[in-house]
Amino acid sequence: MNDLDIAAGFAVLHGLGRVRTRQIGRGALEQWVDDHEDMLLSLEYRQEGALRKFERPDYLAMVGERRAGRMERAFYLAVESPYAVRERDIDKVTDNAKILRAVTGLAAYPVVAAGNLDPMLSDGARARLYEDVAGYVAAGDTDAALWYRLDPEAD
Protein backbone atom coordinates (compact mmCIF):
# COMPACT_ATOMS: atom_id res chain seq x y z
CA MET A 1 0.00 0.00 0.00
CA ASN A 2 2.91 2.37 0.64
CA ASP A 3 5.01 1.49 -2.39
CA LEU A 4 4.53 4.85 -4.14
CA ASP A 5 5.45 6.76 -0.97
CA ILE A 6 8.54 4.61 -0.48
CA ALA A 7 9.51 4.98 -4.15
CA ALA A 8 9.04 8.76 -4.05
CA GLY A 9 11.76 9.06 -1.41
CA PHE A 10 14.28 7.46 -3.76
CA ALA A 11 12.89 9.01 -6.97
CA VAL A 12 14.43 12.37 -6.07
CA LEU A 13 17.89 10.75 -6.26
CA HIS A 14 17.16 9.76 -9.83
CA GLY A 15 15.65 13.10 -10.89
CA LEU A 16 12.22 11.57 -11.33
CA GLY A 17 8.90 13.33 -10.94
CA ARG A 18 5.76 11.21 -10.80
CA VAL A 19 6.70 7.58 -10.38
CA ARG A 20 4.97 4.33 -11.07
CA THR A 21 5.77 0.94 -9.55
CA ARG A 22 5.40 -2.49 -11.11
CA GLN A 23 5.52 -5.51 -8.85
CA ILE A 24 7.79 -8.25 -10.14
CA GLY A 25 5.99 -11.57 -10.26
CA ARG A 26 7.31 -14.88 -9.01
CA GLY A 27 7.67 -16.24 -12.53
CA ALA A 28 10.05 -13.42 -13.48
CA LEU A 29 12.04 -13.87 -10.26
CA GLU A 30 12.40 -17.59 -10.84
CA GLN A 31 13.48 -16.94 -14.44
CA TRP A 32 16.11 -14.41 -13.31
CA VAL A 33 17.56 -16.94 -10.88
CA ASP A 34 17.58 -19.65 -13.57
CA ASP A 35 19.16 -17.34 -16.18
CA HIS A 36 21.85 -15.97 -13.84
CA GLU A 37 22.34 -18.89 -11.48
CA ASP A 38 26.15 -19.20 -11.78
CA MET A 39 26.71 -15.49 -11.20
CA LEU A 40 24.20 -15.37 -8.33
CA LEU A 41 25.74 -18.40 -6.63
CA SER A 42 29.09 -16.60 -6.59
CA LEU A 43 27.74 -13.70 -4.50
CA GLU A 44 28.05 -13.57 -0.73
CA TYR A 45 24.78 -13.40 1.18
CA ARG A 46 23.89 -12.66 4.77
CA GLN A 47 21.47 -15.56 5.05
CA GLU A 48 21.40 -19.18 3.99
CA GLY A 49 18.99 -19.96 1.16
CA ALA A 50 19.02 -16.38 -0.15
CA LEU A 51 18.15 -17.33 -3.73
CA ARG A 52 15.21 -19.48 -2.64
CA LYS A 53 13.98 -16.66 -0.38
CA PHE A 54 14.41 -14.16 -3.23
CA GLU A 55 11.82 -16.10 -5.20
CA ARG A 56 9.29 -15.58 -2.36
CA PRO A 57 9.67 -11.96 -1.23
CA ASP A 58 7.12 -9.77 0.47
CA TYR A 59 7.42 -7.22 -2.36
CA LEU A 60 9.88 -6.50 -5.17
CA ALA A 61 9.14 -3.78 -7.69
CA MET A 62 10.56 -1.90 -10.61
CA VAL A 63 10.17 1.86 -10.27
CA GLY A 64 10.15 4.35 -13.10
CA GLU A 65 8.76 7.65 -14.19
CA ARG A 66 5.35 7.90 -15.82
CA ARG A 67 5.78 8.97 -19.42
CA ALA A 68 2.99 8.96 -22.02
CA GLY A 69 1.47 5.66 -20.97
CA ARG A 70 4.72 3.79 -20.52
CA MET A 71 7.31 3.48 -17.83
CA GLU A 72 11.05 3.89 -18.13
CA ARG A 73 12.63 1.73 -15.45
CA ALA A 74 14.93 3.61 -13.15
CA PHE A 75 15.51 1.53 -10.01
CA TYR A 76 14.15 -1.31 -7.93
CA LEU A 77 12.70 -1.68 -4.44
CA ALA A 78 13.05 -4.73 -2.24
CA VAL A 79 10.57 -4.52 0.64
CA GLU A 80 9.93 -6.78 3.61
CA SER A 81 6.99 -5.96 5.86
CA PRO A 82 7.03 -7.78 9.17
CA TYR A 83 5.04 -6.63 12.18
CA ALA A 84 8.28 -5.79 13.99
CA VAL A 85 11.73 -5.50 12.38
CA ARG A 86 13.99 -8.45 13.12
CA GLU A 87 17.57 -8.98 12.01
CA ARG A 88 16.49 -11.70 9.58
CA ASP A 89 14.21 -9.17 7.84
CA ILE A 90 17.15 -6.81 7.35
CA ASP A 91 19.29 -9.70 6.08
CA LYS A 92 16.61 -10.88 3.64
CA VAL A 93 15.88 -7.46 2.19
CA THR A 94 19.56 -6.55 1.75
CA ASP A 95 20.20 -9.92 0.06
CA ASN A 96 17.20 -9.34 -2.21
CA ALA A 97 18.49 -5.89 -3.18
CA LYS A 98 21.94 -7.36 -3.90
CA ILE A 99 20.37 -9.93 -6.22
CA LEU A 100 18.29 -7.25 -7.99
CA ARG A 101 21.39 -5.09 -8.56
CA ALA A 102 23.33 -8.08 -9.91
CA VAL A 103 20.58 -9.21 -12.29
CA THR A 104 19.40 -5.82 -13.56
CA GLY A 105 22.49 -3.62 -13.32
CA LEU A 106 20.35 -0.90 -11.76
CA ALA A 107 20.10 0.55 -8.26
CA ALA A 108 18.02 -1.48 -5.83
CA TYR A 109 17.03 -0.19 -2.42
CA PRO A 110 16.26 -2.44 0.56
CA VAL A 111 13.36 -1.31 2.72
CA VAL A 112 11.83 -2.80 5.85
CA ALA A 113 8.29 -1.46 6.27
CA ALA A 114 7.15 -2.07 9.84
CA GLY A 115 5.53 -0.28 12.73
CA ASN A 116 7.99 -1.39 15.38
CA LEU A 117 11.42 -2.78 16.10
CA ASP A 118 11.59 -6.20 17.71
CA PRO A 119 12.60 -5.58 21.35
CA MET A 120 15.28 -8.26 20.93
CA LEU A 121 16.88 -6.49 17.93
CA SER A 122 20.61 -6.23 18.58
CA ASP A 123 22.43 -2.91 18.56
CA GLY A 124 24.42 -4.13 15.54
CA ALA A 125 21.26 -4.85 13.57
CA ARG A 126 19.70 -1.56 14.69
CA ALA A 127 22.78 0.28 13.40
CA ARG A 128 22.04 -1.16 9.93
CA LEU A 129 18.68 0.64 9.77
CA TYR A 130 18.18 4.21 8.59
CA GLU A 131 14.97 6.15 9.06
CA ASP A 132 15.52 8.56 6.20
CA VAL A 133 16.57 8.11 2.58
CA ALA A 134 19.36 10.71 2.80
CA GLY A 135 20.99 8.96 5.75
CA TYR A 136 20.69 5.57 4.11
CA VAL A 137 22.21 6.79 0.83
CA ALA A 138 24.98 8.75 2.57
CA ALA A 139 26.02 5.63 4.49
CA GLY A 140 26.71 3.74 1.25
CA ASP A 141 26.35 0.46 3.16
CA THR A 142 24.93 -2.43 1.10
CA ASP A 143 24.20 -4.31 4.34
CA ALA A 144 21.96 -1.46 5.57
CA ALA A 145 18.29 -0.83 4.86
CA LEU A 146 15.77 1.95 5.10
CA TRP A 147 13.22 1.52 7.88
CA TYR A 148 9.94 2.85 6.52
CA ARG A 149 8.01 3.28 9.73
CA LEU A 150 4.38 2.26 9.43
CA ASP A 151 1.75 3.62 11.76
CA PRO A 152 0.44 0.57 13.63
CA GLU A 153 -2.84 2.42 14.28
CA ALA A 154 -3.51 3.21 10.59
CA ASP A 155 -6.00 1.20 8.57
C-alpha positions, 0 to 999 in steps of 0.5 A: 500500500505504501510502495509509491510513498517509499519509491518517491523518497528514492525518486528524487535521487534519480531526478524523477517526478511522478513515479509508477511501480510495477511488482515483479511476479514470481515467474520473473524472479524464478526466471532471473535466478535460472538465467543468472544462477552461476553469477548469483551463486558466486555472491556472498549473502547474509542468510542461507537460502538467499536465492530461494527466499528471493523467489518468495519476497514480500514485495519486489518492484521496478520503479520508473517515471510515468511517461505517455502511458509507458514506464522507463525503469529507473531503479528497484525496491526490495521490501519486507513488511514484518510486524516488527523489524527483526535482524532476519528481515534486514538480512533478507531485504539486503540480500534481495536488493543485492540480487536485484542489482546483480541481475538488472544492473540498476540501483536497488534499495532495501526497505523494511516497512514495519511499525515497530522494532523487535525488542530483541533487535541487537544494537548491531542490527539496529545500526544497519537501519536508517529512518531517512533516505538521505541517511541511508544513501549517505552511508553507502552500506549495502548491508543497511536498509531503510526503515519505513516506519508504518503507523500501527494504528492506521487502517 
